Structures are given as C-alpha cells and as structure tokens.
C-alpha cells in the first residue's frame, strides 16, 4: 500500500542504512522494523491466567513507582 509518513530523522537514517545493506526498499525496511517491534512487544506482554489483565515481563533494574502508575492513570 502506498502512503505518506512523517518519520523521525533517526528512523529515516536507520531505515535507509538497512535498506542499502539489505538491498531492499526504504518502505520494506520501515515495515520490517515496525513488525519486529510489534512482535517483540507481543512476546514481552501476555494475558494473565484469567485473561483480564496484561502482564508485562520484568526488566532488570527497572522499577515502577506509585507515582509512575498515578501519572499513567491520569493520562489514560
């Protein structure tokens, strides 16, 4: 599908470099990067046993504080 995107300059540089290295199009590389990121996120998050909540895998050294939860709830 053809579309127009406004990409962050860093994304554009990375995607262009990968397209050159892999001898593919810019669109193919942006799509591949997006799919890889989506799939990685799906692997890191799984439904709880009852299927009602999303359970995220812990990352070493990363702590979630009550303030962070409160901020997230305010934005939601």
C-alpha positions in Angstrom: 0.0 0.0 0.0 1.2 3.5 -0.8 1.1 6.2 1.9 2.9 9.2 3.1 4.7 9.2 6.5 6.5 11.8 8.6 9.4 9.9 10.1 11.7 10.9 12.8 15.1 11.7 11.3 16.8 8.9 13.3 14.3 6.4 12.0 14.9 7.5 8.4 18.7 7.3 8.8 18.5 3.8 10.2 15.9 2.5 7.7 17.9 3.9 4.8 21.1 2.3 6.0 19.4 -1.0 6.4 17.8 -0.7 3.0 21.2 -0.2 1.5 22.8 -3.0 3.4 20.0 -5.5 2.7 19.4 -4.2 -0.9 15.7 -3.6 -0.2 13.5 -0.6 -0.5 13.0 2.0 2.3 9.4 1.0 2.6 10.3 -2.6 3.1 12.8 -1.8 5.9 10.4 0.6 7.7 7.7 -2.2 7.5 10.2 -4.8 8.8 11.3 -2.6 11.7 7.7 -1.9 12.6 6.7 -5.6 12.5 9.8 -6.6 14.6 8.9 -4.0 17.2 5.2 -5.1 17.3 6.2 -8.8 17.6 8.7 -8.1 20.3 6.1 -6.2 22.3 3.7 -9.1 21.9 6.3 -11.5 23.3 7.0 -9.3 26.2 3.4 -8.9 27.2 1.0 -11.8 27.8 -2.5 -12.0 29.2 -3.0 -13.1 32.9 -4.4 -16.5 33.7 -8.0 -15.2 33.7 -7.3 -13.2 30.5 -8.4 -9.9 32.1 -5.1 -8.2 32.6 -2.0 -7.7 30.6 1.1 -9.0 32.4 4.4 -7.4 31.4 7.8 -9.1 31.8 10.0 -7.5 34.3 13.2 -5.8 33.1 16.2 -6.0 35.5 16.9 -2.7 37.2 13.6 -1.1 36.0 11.2 -0.2 38.9 7.7 1.1 38.6 6.8 3.5 41.4 3.4 4.5 42.7 3.9 8.0 41.2 4.6 6.5 37.7 1.3 4.5 38.0 -0.6 7.6 39.1 0.8 9.6 36.1 -0.1 6.8 33.7 -3.7 6.6 35.1 -4.1 10.4 34.7 -3.0 10.1 31.1 -5.4 7.2 30.4 
